[in-house]
């Protein structure tokens, strides 16, 4: 079972422990990888390509990473709070790392349903 995600393109290589990867956000042709220690690494790679790498490298263990709309891939293990009406998603490890993100109501409603279905 893989323990790291390796993202390599051109002269760049990023190796991230899976349990440290909180989310990846899109910015045009670039992606920003954010880890639990709040480090953000900008990559010259589109979010769709990062999503493909997660699928290829991690297989079924990559199922914790969820595409949340066009511009975000999140680690579902860190979902701490969802407010659909205010369009707020909080990812937290409950030990000091906290990231407040915004997403569409539709995406957040689906995330909420998904989380609720996993506890039943």
C-alpha positions as CSV (number, residue, x, y, z in Angstrom):
1,X,0.0,0.0,0.0
2,X,1.5,3.4,-1.0
3,X,2.4,5.8,1.7
4,X,3.3,8.8,-0.5
5,X,2.0,10.6,-3.5
6,X,4.7,11.5,-6.0
7,X,4.0,14.4,-8.4
8,X,6.7,14.8,-11.0
9,X,6.8,17.1,-14.0
10,X,9.8,18.5,-15.8
11,X,12.3,19.6,-13.3
12,X,9.8,19.4,-10.3
13,X,9.2,16.5,-8.0
14,X,7.0,16.6,-4.9
15,X,6.7,13.6,-2.6
16,X,3.9,14.0,0.0
17,X,3.0,11.5,2.7
18,X,-0.7,10.7,2.2
19,X,-1.7,11.4,5.7
20,X,-0.2,14.9,5.4
21,X,-2.0,15.9,2.2
22,X,-5.0,18.0,3.1
23,X,-6.1,19.4,-0.3
24,X,-5.0,20.4,-3.8
25,X,-6.5,23.6,-5.3
26,X,-6.6,24.7,-8.9
27,X,-5.3,28.1,-10.2
28,X,-5.6,28.0,-14.0
29,X,-2.8,25.7,-15.4
30,X,-1.3,25.5,-11.9
31,X,-2.2,23.5,-8.8
32,X,-1.3,24.2,-5.2
33,X,-0.7,21.3,-2.9
34,X,-1.4,22.1,0.8
35,X,-0.2,19.9,3.6
36,X,-1.1,19.5,7.2
37,X,1.7,21.8,8.3
38,X,0.1,24.5,6.1
39,X,2.9,24.4,3.5
40,X,1.7,25.3,0.1
41,X,3.6,24.1,-3.0
42,X,2.7,25.5,-6.4
43,X,3.0,23.0,-9.3
44,X,2.9,23.7,-13.0
45,X,0.2,21.0,-13.5
46,X,-3.5,21.2,-13.9
47,X,-5.8,19.8,-11.3
48,X,-7.1,17.1,-13.6
49,X,-3.6,15.7,-14.0
50,X,-3.1,15.6,-10.2
51,X,-6.4,13.7,-9.9
52,X,-5.1,11.2,-12.5
53,X,-1.9,10.7,-10.6
54,X,-3.8,10.0,-7.4
55,X,-5.8,7.4,-9.1
56,X,-2.9,5.8,-10.9
57,X,-0.5,5.7,-7.9
58,X,-2.9,5.0,-5.1
59,X,-5.6,2.8,-6.6
60,X,-8.4,2.1,-4.1
61,X,-6.5,3.7,-1.2
62,X,-6.9,7.0,-3.1
63,X,-10.6,6.9,-2.5
64,X,-10.1,9.3,0.5
65,X,-9.3,12.0,-2.0
66,X,-12.5,13.5,-3.4
67,X,-12.8,16.0,-6.3
68,X,-14.9,18.8,-4.9
69,X,-16.0,20.8,-7.9
70,X,-13.8,22.1,-10.7
71,X,-11.0,23.6,-8.5
72,X,-10.5,21.4,-5.5
73,X,-9.4,17.9,-4.4
74,X,-9.7,17.2,-0.7
75,X,-8.6,14.6,1.7
76,X,-12.0,13.4,3.1
77,X,-10.3,12.3,6.3
78,X,-9.9,15.9,7.3
79,X,-13.4,17.1,6.7
80,X,-14.3,18.8,10.0
81,X,-17.2,21.2,9.2
82,X,-19.5,21.8,6.3
83,X,-22.0,24.7,6.1
84,X,-23.9,24.4,2.9
85,X,-25.8,27.7,3.2
86,X,-22.6,29.8,3.8
87,X,-20.6,27.7,1.3
88,X,-17.9,26.9,3.9
89,X,-15.8,23.7,4.2
90,X,-13.3,23.4,7.0
91,X,-10.5,20.8,6.8
92,X,-8.8,20.2,10.1
93,X,-6.7,17.6,11.9
94,X,-8.1,18.8,15.3
95,X,-4.5,19.4,16.4
96,X,-3.8,22.8,15.1
97,X,-4.0,22.5,11.3
98,X,-7.2,24.2,10.0
99,X,-8.1,25.3,6.5
100,X,-11.3,27.1,5.7
101,X,-12.3,26.8,2.0
102,X,-15.3,27.8,-0.1
103,X,-17.1,25.5,-2.5
104,X,-20.4,25.6,-4.3
105,X,-23.6,24.7,-2.4
106,X,-24.1,21.7,-4.7
107,X,-20.7,20.3,-4.0
108,X,-21.0,20.8,-0.2
109,X,-24.4,19.2,-0.1
110,X,-23.0,16.1,-1.9
111,X,-20.1,16.0,0.5
112,X,-22.4,16.3,3.5
113,X,-24.5,13.4,2.1
114,X,-21.4,11.3,1.5
115,X,-20.1,11.9,5.1
116,X,-23.5,11.1,6.5
117,X,-23.8,7.9,4.5
118,X,-20.4,6.6,5.8
119,X,-21.5,6.8,9.4
120,X,-24.8,4.8,9.0
